[in-house]
């Protein structure tokens, strides 16, 4: 039908040409150059242009059809290869589930050649090496996959986990940092990087990551927990500045800690310590006394005050403070124990014995007061009483069990057990009462 219509059109065009040619015998001179001119009928020139345009149109149509045919052929080929790759990948995953990593790797590699940028196939291929305890090969596969997909968070996460499991923390950190570049508020990655920084002792970096995590957390309970950890990390940052001798920076940072949590007692202790190192003894004491008056469980503040007053040759001030506090809180056993300890530090042994025996009569018979009273008796040359108290404090019974050590993990155990309580290995505990070169080597 199409051919007949085309023939019909051609006949009409030719008929029109001959008709017009007979009706228009006029000629026209067509100049190409000075030396090349052509004389032809007007109708011939008109129809020559028409046929040239028609020819170009037909040629263009043929080229379009040819390109379309080539694309369809390529598409069919790609679909066929994709289907083959999916089938190979499916079989490879079945083999991986069954534990046949060699067959799985062969099939997944074949699939990956057809789809080199497929993230799932890349991760699965690395898994075959991980199952065979070949982390370096797994890392190589994942790095190649990342190069093919530089924006793939999944590949980066797999790379970071593989590097971390193989002990390559530096490569794991780089991968997690790359994930943060793509997803700056990824909570999982923020936590992993935070743990790396904590283990490395890089407190400022850990605190910066933790602050981002706090800002991202929506749950109120979890946010409170994360903020508490932020307080600790900021405190460690301030403490590291103090250890480095950067006292002014330490003061600024510890004030940031207190702004985050005003009731954080270690920050008050650190602030006073920093001021003391700056030579500002008066303000250091003021900070500690103010914090002690405001917060419970502040015995460490008393210990700092005790040290400072003794260093400043003013022990009577801390003694007076202890007695005032005990008068206001007569049932506070901790304060009375600290006072007894202070008596021993000042060689006021009789006062220490009197206070500790009073505590004993009040029913306080725990480890620490027994140790303090034993030390006081030793200083009064009452060795029998001291030995009795030390024996009681250490809970020594008639049966003295020898110590044991695990041959696998090297952890100590107070008694023999069939299975090591630390690593879970059976029949691995060795008596280690007197450590020797042989037992140490075996451990």
C-alpha positions in Angstrom: 0.0 0.0 0.0 2.8 2.4 0.9 4.6 1.6 -2.4 1.4 2.3 -4.4 0.9 5.6 -2.7 4.5 6.6 -3.3 4.2 5.7 -7.0 1.0 7.7 -7.2 2.8 10.8 -5.7 5.7 10.4 -8.1 3.4 10.2 -11.1 1.6 13.4 -10.0 4.9 15.2 -9.5 6.2 14.2 -12.9 3.0 15.1 -14.6 3.1 18.5 -12.9 6.7 18.9 -14.1 6.0 18.2 -17.7 2.9 20.3 -17.7 4.7 23.3 -16.3 7.7 22.7 -18.5 5.5 23.0 -21.6 3.7 26.0 -20.3 6.9 27.8 -19.2 9.6 27.5 -22.0 11.5 30.4 -20.5 15.2 29.7 -19.7 17.4 31.1 -17.0 21.2 31.6 -16.8 22.6 30.1 -13.6 26.1 31.4 -12.8 28.4 29.3 -10.7 31.6 31.2 -11.5 32.7 33.6 -14.3 33.8 30.6 -16.4 31.0 28.3 -15.4 27.4 29.3 -16.3 24.5 27.1 -17.1 21.4 27.9 -19.1 18.3 25.8 -18.2 14.6 26.1 -18.1 13.0 27.6 -15.1 10.9 24.6 -14.4 14.0 22.3 -14.4 15.8 24.5 -11.9 12.6 24.6 -9.7 12.1 20.8 -9.8 15.9 20.2 -9.3 15.7 22.0 -6.0 12.5 20.2 -5.1 14.1 16.8 -5.8 17.3 17.8 -3.9 15.3 18.7 -0.8 13.2 15.5 -1.1 16.4 13.5 -1.4 17.9 15.1 1.7 14.6 14.4 3.6 14.6 10.8 2.6 18.3 10.4 3.5 17.7 12.0 6.9 14.8 9.7 7.5 17.0 6.7 6.6 19.7 7.9 9.0 17.2 8.3 11.8 15.8 4.8 11.2 19.3 3.4 11.1 20.2 5.0 14.5 17.0 3.8 16.0 17.6 0.3 14.8 21.1 0.4 16.3 19.8 1.7 19.6 17.2 -1.0 19.8 19.8 -3.6 18.9 22.1 -2.3 21.7 19.2 -2.1 24.1 18.2 -5.7 23.4 21.9 -6.8 23.9 22.1 -4.8 27.2 18.8 -6.3 28.4 20.1 -9.8 27.6 23.4 -9.1 29.4 21.6 -7.6 32.3 19.3 -10.6 32.6 22.3 -12.9 32.5 24.1 -10.8 35.1 21.0 -10.9 37.4 20.9 -14.7 37.0 24.6 -15.0 37.8 24.2 -12.8 40.8 21.2 -14.7 42.1 23.1 -18.0 41.7 26.2 -16.4 43.4 24.2 -15.3 46.4 22.7 -18.8 46.7 26.2 -20.2 46.7 27.3 -17.6 49.3 24.4 -18.5 51.6 25.5 -22.2 51.3 29.1 -21.2 52.2 30.7 -21.9 48.8 32.6 -18.6 48.6 34.7 -19.6 45.6 31.7 -20.4 43.4 29.9 -17.4 44.7 32.9 -15.1 43.9 33.1 -16.5 40.3 29.5 -15.9 39.6 29.3 -12.5 41.2 32.5 -11.4 39.4 30.8 -12.5 36.1 27.7 -10.5 37.0 29.8 -7.4 38.0 31.5 -7.3 34.7 28.2 -6.8 33.0 27.1 -4.2 35.6 30.4 -2.7 36.9 28.7 0.1 38.8 26.2 -2.1 40.7 26.6 -1.4 44.5 24.9 -4.5 45.7 27.1 -6.8 43.6 30.2 -4.9 44.7 29.4 -5.3 48.4 28.4 -9.0 47.9 31.8 -9.7 46.1 33.6 -8.1 49.1 31.6 -10.4 51.4 33.1 -13.5 49.7 36.6 -12.3 50.7 35.5 -11.4 54.2 34.1 -14.9 54.7 37.5 -16.2 53.7 39.3 -13.8 56.1 40.9 -11.9 53.3 40.2 -8.3 54.4 42.7 -6.7 52.1 41.1 -8.2 49.0 37.7 -7.2 50.3 38.9 -3.6 50.8 40.3 -3.5 47.3 37.0 -4.6 45.8 35.1 -1.9 47.8 37.6 0.8 46.9 37.2 0.0 43.2 33.4 0.1 43.7 33.7 3.5 45.4 35.7 4.8 42.4 32.9 3.6 40.1 30.3 5.2 42.4 31.9 8.2 44.2 28.5 9.2 45.7 27.6 5.7 47.1 27.1 5.9 50.8 26.4 2.1 50.9 29.8 1.3 49.5 31.5 3.7 51.9 29.7 2.2 54.8 30.8 -1.3 53.8 34.3 -0.1 53.3 34.4 1.5 56.7 33.1 -1.6 58.5 35.5 -3.9 56.6 38.5 -1.6 57.5 37.4 -1.4 61.1 37.0 -5.2 61.4 40.4 -5.7 59.9 42.0 -3.3 62.3 42.7 -0.6 59.8 41.2 2.3 61.8 42.8 5.0 59.6 41.1 3.7 56.5 37.8 3.3 58.4 38.0 6.9 59.6 38.6 8.2 56.1 35.6 6.3 54.8 33.3 7.5 57.6 34.5 11.1 57.0 33.7 10.7 53.3 30.2 9.5 54.3 29.8 12.7 56.5 30.8 14.8 53.4 27.8 13.3 51.6 25.5 13.1 54.6 26.7 15.5 57.3 24.0 14.5 59.9 24.2 10.7 59.6 23.8 9.7 63.3 25.4 6.2 62.9 28.5 7.6 61.3 28.7 10.4 63.8 28.7 7.9 66.6 31.3 5.7 65.0 33.7 8.6 64.3 33.1 9.8 67.8 34.2 6.5 69.2 37.3 6.5 67.0 38.2 10.0 68.3 37.6 9.0 71.9 39.9 6.0 71.5 42.6 8.2 70.0 42.2 10.7 72.8 41.3 13.5 70.3 38.8 15.1 72.6 38.1 18.4 70.7 37.2 16.4 67.5 35.1 14.0 69.5 33.3 16.9 71.2 32.6 18.5 67.8 31.1 15.3 66.5 29.0 14.9 69.6 27.7 18.4 69.4 26.4 17.7 65.9 24.9 14.5 67.2 23.1 16.4 69.9 21.7 18.9 67.4 20.4 16.1 65.2 18.7 14.1 67.9 15.0 14.5 68.1 14.1 12.2 70.9 14.2 14.1 74.2 15.4 11.2 76.3 18.2 10.3 73.9 19.1 14.0 73.5 19.5 14.2 77.2 21.8 11.2 77.2 23.9 12.6 74.3 24.2 16.0 76.0 25.5 14.3 79.1 28.2 12.6 77.0 29.0 16.0 75.3 29.6 17.4 78.8 32.1 14.6 79.5 33.9 15.2 76.1 34.1 18.9 76.7 35.5 18.2 80.2 38.2 16.0 78.7 39.0 18.7 76.2 39.5 21.2 79.0 41.5 18.7 81.0 43.9 18.1 78.1 44.4 21.9 77.7 45.3 22.0 81.4 47.8 19.2 81.0 49.3 21.0 78.0 49.7 24.2 80.2 47.2 26.2 78.2 45.6 27.6 81.3 43.6 30.4 79.7 42.2 28.1 77.1 41.4 25.6 79.8 39.4 28.2 81.7 37.3 29.1 78.6 36.6 25.5 77.8 35.7 24.4 81.4 33.2 27.4 81.5 31.7 25.9 78.3 31.3 22.6 80.2 29.5 24.3 83.0 27.3 26.2 80.6 26.3 22.8 79.2 25.7 21.3 82.7 26.2 23.5 85.7 25.9 20.6 88.1 28.8 18.7 86.7 31.1 18.5 89.7 34.3 17.5 87.9 34.1 20.7 86.0 34.0 22.7 89.2 37.0 20.8 90.4 38.9 21.4 87.2 38.0 25.1 87.2 39.4 25.5 90.7 42.5 23.5 89.8 43.1 25.7 86.7 42.7 28.9 88.8 45.1 27.5 91.4 47.8 26.8 88.8 47.4 30.4 87.6 48.2 31.5 91.2 44.7 32.5 92.0 44.4 30.5 95.2 41.6 32.6 96.7 39.3 32.2 93.7 40.1 28.5 93.4 39.0 28.0 97.0 35.9 30.1 96.4 34.9 28.0 93.4 35.3 24.7 95.3 33.5 26.0 98.4 30.6 27.4 96.4 30.2 24.1 94.5 30.4 22.1 97.7 27.6 24.1 99.2 25.3 23.6 96.2 25.7 20.0 95.1 25.4 16.6 96.8 28.1 13.9 96.6 30.8 16.6 96.6 33.4 14.8 98.8 36.0 15.2 96.0 35.7 19.0 96.5 36.5 18.6 100.2 39.6 16.6 99.2 40.7 19.4 96.9 40.1 22.0 99.7 42.0 19.7 102.1 45.0 19.6 99.8 45.1 23.3 99.2 44.8 24.3 102.9 47.6 21.9 103.8 49.8 23.2 101.0 49.0 26.7 102.2 49.9 25.7 105.8 46.4 26.4 107.0 45.1 22.9 108.1 43.1 24.4 110.9 40.8 26.0 108.3 39.9 22.7 106.8 39.5 21.0 110.2 37.1 23.8 111.2 35.2 23.4 108.0 34.9 19.6 108.5 33.6 20.0 112.1 31.0 22.6 111.0 29.8 20.3 108.2 29.6 17.4 110.6 27.7 19.4 113.1 25.1 20.3 110.4 25.1 16.7 109.1 25.9 14.4 112.1 24.8 11.2 110.3 27.1 11.8 107.2 29.5 8.9 107.6 31.5 10.0 104.6 32.4 13.3 106.2 33.4 11.6 109.4 35.6 9.2 107.5 37.3 12.0 105.6 37.9 13.8 108.9 39.5 10.7 110.3 41.7 10.5 107.2 42.7 14.1 107.6 43.6 13.4 111.3 46.0 10.7 110.0 47.5 13.0 107.4 48.2 15.5 110.2 49.5 12.8 112.5 46.7 13.4 114.9 46.5 9.7 115.4 44.6 9.7 118.8 41.9 11.9 117.3 41.7 9.6 114.3 41.4 6.5 116.5 38.7 8.1 118.6 36.6 9.1 115.6 37.0 5.7 113.9 36.2 3.8 117.1 33.1 5.9 117.5 32.1 5.0 113.9 32.6 1.4 114.7 30.4 1.6 117.8 27.8 3.3 115.5 27.8 0.1 113.4 30.0 1.3 110.5 32.2 -1.8 109.9 32.9 -1.6 106.2 36.2 -1.9 104.3 37.5 1.7 104.3 37.0 2.5 108.0 38.7 -0.8 109.0 41.7 0.1 106.8 41.9 3.6 108.3 41.7 2.3 111.8 44.3 -0.4 111.1 46.6 2.3 109.8 46.1 4.3 113.0 46.8 1.3 115.2 50.0 0.7 113.2 51.2 4.2 113.9 50.6 3.6 117.6 52.6 0.3 117.4 49.6 -1.8 118.0 50.4 -4.4 115.3 48.0 -7.1 116.6 44.9 -4.9 116.3 46.1 -3.6 112.9 46.6 -7.1 111.6 43.2 -8.1 112.8 41.5 -5.2 111.0 43.5 -5.7 107.8 42.6 -9.4 107.8 38.9 -8.5 108.4 38.9 -5.8 105.7 40.4 -8.1 103.1 37.8 -10.8 104.0 40.5 -13.5 104.3 39.0 -16.8 105.2 40.5 -20.1 106.2 40.5 -21.4 102.6 43.1 -19.5 100.6 42.3 -20.2 96.9 45.3 -19.9 94.6 45.0 -17.6 91.6 44.7 -18.9 88.0 45.4 -17.4 84.6 43.9 -18.2 81.3 46.3 -19.6 78.7 44.2 -18.1 75.8 43.3 -14.5 76.9 45.8 -14.0 79.8 43.0 -12.9 82.2 43.3 -13.7 85.9 40.7 -15.6 87.8 40.3 -16.0 91.6 39.4 -19.6 91.4 39.6 -22.5 88.9 36.6 -22.9 86.6 36.0 -25.4 83.7 35.6 -22.4 81.4 37.4 -19.1 81.3 34.9 -16.4 82.5 36.6 -13.8 80.2 37.0 -15.5 76.8 34.8 -18.6 77.2 37.6 -21.1 76.4 37.3 -24.4 78.1 40.1 -26.1 80.1 42.4 -23.1 79.7 43.0 -21.9 83.4 46.5 -22.5 84.8 47.5 -22.0 88.4 49.6 -18.9 88.6 50.5 -18.4 92.2 54.1 -17.7 91.5 54.4 -16.3 88.0 57.5 -17.6 86.2 59.0 -17.3 82.8 57.4 -20.6 81.8 53.9 -19.8 83.0 54.1 -16.4 81.5 55.2 -17.8 78.1 52.3 -20.4 78.3 49.9 -17.6 79.2 
